[in-house]
Amino acid sequence: MDFDDTPEETAWRGRVRRFLEENTDDVVRGRDRHTDAAGAAPRQRWQATLYDAGYVGITWPVEYGGRGGTPMQQVIVNQELSRAGSAPLVNGIGLGMCGPTIIAHGTEEQKQRYLRPMLRGDDIWCQLFSEPAAGSDLAGLQTRAIRDGDGWLIRGQKVWTSAAQYSRLGLLIARTDPSLPKHAGLTMFLIDMEQPGVTVRPLRQMTGDAHFNEVFFDDARVPAENLIGEVDGGWRVAITTLMNERLAIGGGGADMGVSVETLTRFAAKRLGALPADEQALVREKLGRAHVLAMAQRYTGYRRLTALSQGRMPGPEASVGKLSLVTLGQLTAEIGMSLLGDDAAFGADAGGDDRWQYSMAMWPGLAIAGGTNEILRNIVGERVLGLPGEPRPDKGVPAAAPTGVRA
Ligand SMILES: Cc1cc2nc3c(=O)[nH]c(=O)nc-3n(C[C@H](O)[C@H](O)[C@H](O)COP(=O)(O)OP(=O)(O)OC[C@H]3O[C@@H](n4cnc5c(N)ncnc54)[C@H](O)[C@@H]3O)c2cc1C
């Protein structure tokens, strides 16, 4: 792969950069700390500004509000947004997961109706997959969709649902037939989050933010036209969402303010203040972080090569997410070591708390979108060809006791 921009890419990058420089006052910076619709509003306006200028949904089809551009153009936009210090786009879950799922499995009417407002950030979406007893073992989920005339009634509970407190719509997977084996009786729907029968309760994380929620469904309604894919065919649809989720998380984009470059500049200032033996330890870890960052970058290029040749990246999406998280955790750890005793203060002392925040945030990302252990299983089985895990519940009806959590 040639790592330099082509003349067309150079021109595109120049255009994006100029736009961001001319609109620098509108760039929403900082972290995603809001917990309600009012807090999300400035990021919603920023996404609309970017969309109206043609910088959101670069690879999405033109007929659904996208730009019909190339994956490289999208990567360049991501890089320039990061360079400009932009916060993540408010509808990241819509753009990264729900949209690609609707493009792959939705009806023409769903695509016409939902994709453009999703791109512009007018409708914010959430992903209603995980439950109290179904995360890694997602197919063990128990939320029911019960036939009611043409449509369905939804009964059950989801948890860890990011952005649900200000989402208008959600992508929901529920069990339609408990007599079938657990992967077979599931169906995917899109659901109106603002209707009676949907209760959203924010959950506070150790960062101090309430980024995710528990969501209760008490006979919430889903009309027939909100079915995505086939009845009892939801697992195939979910695989599309999960693959895109790993790509979205592992693919980078927004500036989290804690890159290895930032860390190195910070180390240049702070390292000398540490005791000599600690300096040696930090230097060694810093070296390791640089190696990981290069591995992350080149694995990313491999993913890009697949995308630019029109192929869907395979298990390298899992490797990308795994290495991003490993690097993020190491970077945060080094930042904290460099802070020394000051690590105990940060924002409370009026200082910059990015390393403390990052230290508290990365463990969550090691879980979201597939835990490190699950991703290692995928790499072991699908990349290295090691024997698969035992699956005692294979082929057993979801409702039957299996001896494993279901
Ligand atoms: C910040 C954050 C945001 C999230 N946002 C969303 C969201 O928007 N929508 C949504 O649906 N979900 C969301 N989730 C939930 C996330 O997808 C689940 O937490 C994740 O899939 C793990 O499921 P679990 O929490 O039930 O843990 P479990 O699956 O119970 O796992 C517990 C532990 O056991 C390990 N383990 C489990 N199975 C195996 C195995 N087969 N082999 C080896 N180890 C194993 C896991 O790695 C983990 O360490 C979010 C989570 C976080 C942390």
Ligand as a Chemical Component Dictionary entry (heavy atoms), coordinates in Angstrom:
data_LIG
# 
_chem_comp.id                   LIG 
_chem_comp.type                 NON-POLYMER 
_chem_comp.pdbx_formal_charge   0 
_chem_comp.three_letter_code    LIG 
# 
loop_
_chem_comp_atom.comp_id 
_chem_comp_atom.atom_id 
_chem_comp_atom.alt_atom_id 
_chem_comp_atom.type_symbol 
_chem_comp_atom.charge 
_chem_comp_atom.model_Cartn_x 
_chem_comp_atom.model_Cartn_y 
_chem_comp_atom.model_Cartn_z 
_chem_comp_atom.pdbx_ordinal 
LIG C1  C1  C 0 -19.031 1.604   27.796 1  
LIG C2  C2  C 0 -19.985 0.534   27.351 2  
LIG C3  C3  C 0 -20.950 0.839   26.407 3  
LIG C4  C4  C 0 -21.850 -0.156  25.978 4  
LIG N1  N1  N 0 -22.808 0.190   25.077 5  
LIG C5  C5  C 0 -23.708 -0.747  24.670 6  
LIG C6  C6  C 0 -24.781 -0.405  23.799 7  
LIG O1  O1  O 0 -24.913 0.740   23.365 8  
LIG N2  N2  N 0 -25.672 -1.371  23.448 9  
LIG C7  C7  C 0 -25.566 -2.659  23.898 10 
LIG O2  O2  O 0 -26.390 -3.489  23.516 11 
LIG N3  N3  N 0 -24.573 -3.022  24.750 12 
LIG C8  C8  C 0 -23.652 -2.096  25.152 13 
LIG N4  N4  N 0 -22.643 -2.443  26.026 14 
LIG C9  C9  C 0 -22.626 -3.797  26.575 15 
LIG C10 C10 C 0 -21.502 -4.664  26.039 16 
LIG O3  O3  O 0 -21.751 -5.072  24.720 17 
LIG C11 C11 C 0 -21.404 -5.881  26.986 18 
LIG O4  O4  O 0 -21.039 -5.385  28.261 19 
LIG C12 C12 C 0 -20.365 -6.862  26.517 20 
LIG O5  O5  O 0 -20.806 -7.526  25.351 21 
LIG C13 C13 C 0 -20.037 -7.935  27.613 22 
LIG O6  O6  O 0 -21.192 -8.502  28.115 23 
LIG P1  P1  P 0 -21.458 -8.594  29.695 24 
LIG O7  O7  O 0 -21.264 -7.210  30.257 25 
LIG O8  O8  O 0 -22.781 -9.246  29.871 26 
LIG O9  O9  O 0 -20.302 -9.514  30.281 27 
LIG P2  P2  P 0 -20.234 -11.109 30.223 28 
LIG O10 O10 O 0 -20.537 -11.548 28.827 29 
LIG O11 O11 O 0 -21.064 -11.668 31.319 30 
LIG O12 O12 O 0 -18.712 -11.358 30.514 31 
LIG C14 C14 C 0 -18.131 -11.345 31.818 32 
LIG C15 C15 C 0 -16.671 -11.730 31.708 33 
LIG O13 O13 O 0 -16.562 -13.092 31.209 34 
LIG C16 C16 C 0 -15.757 -13.131 30.041 35 
LIG N5  N5  N 0 -16.288 -14.120 29.092 36 
LIG C17 C17 C 0 -17.606 -14.296 28.751 37 
LIG N6  N6  N 0 -17.721 -15.282 27.832 38 
LIG C18 C18 C 0 -16.464 -15.741 27.596 39 
LIG C19 C19 C 0 -15.919 -16.739 26.736 40 
LIG N7  N7  N 0 -16.719 -17.466 25.940 41 
LIG N8  N8  N 0 -14.583 -16.934 26.737 42 
LIG C20 C20 C 0 -13.761 -16.169 27.534 43 
LIG N9  N9  N 0 -14.211 -15.216 28.373 44 
LIG C21 C21 C 0 -15.535 -14.989 28.394 45 
LIG C22 C22 C 0 -15.861 -11.726 29.455 46 
LIG O14 O14 O 0 -14.742 -11.423 28.627 47 
LIG C23 C23 C 0 -15.898 -10.871 30.706 48 
LIG O15 O15 O 0 -14.607 -10.647 31.202 49 
LIG C24 C24 C 0 -21.745 -1.479  26.484 50 
LIG C25 C25 C 0 -20.765 -1.777  27.430 51 
LIG C26 C26 C 0 -19.902 -0.796  27.871 52 
LIG C27 C27 C 0 -18.874 -1.159  28.894 53 
# 
loop_
_chem_comp_bond.comp_id 
_chem_comp_bond.atom_id_1 
_chem_comp_bond.atom_id_2 
_chem_comp_bond.value_order 
_chem_comp_bond.pdbx_ordinal 
LIG C1  C2  SING 1  
LIG C2  C3  SING 2  
LIG C2  C26 DOUB 3  
LIG C3  C4  DOUB 4  
LIG C4  N1  SING 5  
LIG C4  C24 SING 6  
LIG N1  C5  DOUB 7  
LIG C5  C6  SING 8  
LIG C5  C8  SING 9  
LIG C6  O1  DOUB 10 
LIG C6  N2  SING 11 
LIG N2  C7  SING 12 
LIG C7  O2  DOUB 13 
LIG C7  N3  SING 14 
LIG N3  C8  DOUB 15 
LIG C8  N4  SING 16 
LIG N4  C9  SING 17 
LIG N4  C24 SING 18 
LIG C9  C10 SING 19 
LIG C10 O3  SING 20 
LIG C10 C11 SING 21 
LIG C11 O4  SING 22 
LIG C11 C12 SING 23 
LIG C12 O5  SING 24 
LIG C12 C13 SING 25 
LIG C13 O6  SING 26 
LIG O6  P1  SING 27 
LIG P1  O7  DOUB 28 
LIG P1  O8  SING 29 
LIG P1  O9  SING 30 
LIG O9  P2  SING 31 
LIG P2  O10 DOUB 32 
LIG P2  O11 SING 33 
LIG P2  O12 SING 34 
LIG O12 C14 SING 35 
LIG C14 C15 SING 36 
LIG C15 O13 SING 37 
LIG C15 C23 SING 38 
LIG O13 C16 SING 39 
LIG C16 N5  SING 40 
LIG C16 C22 SING 41 
LIG N5  C17 SING 42 
LIG N5  C21 SING 43 
LIG C17 N6  DOUB 44 
LIG N6  C18 SING 45 
LIG C18 C19 SING 46 
LIG C18 C21 DOUB 47 
LIG C19 N7  SING 48 
LIG C19 N8  DOUB 49 
LIG N8  C20 SING 50 
LIG C20 N9  DOUB 51 
LIG N9  C21 SING 52 
LIG C22 O14 SING 53 
LIG C22 C23 SING 54 
LIG C23 O15 SING 55 
LIG C24 C25 DOUB 56 
LIG C25 C26 SING 57 
LIG C26 C27 SING 58 
# 
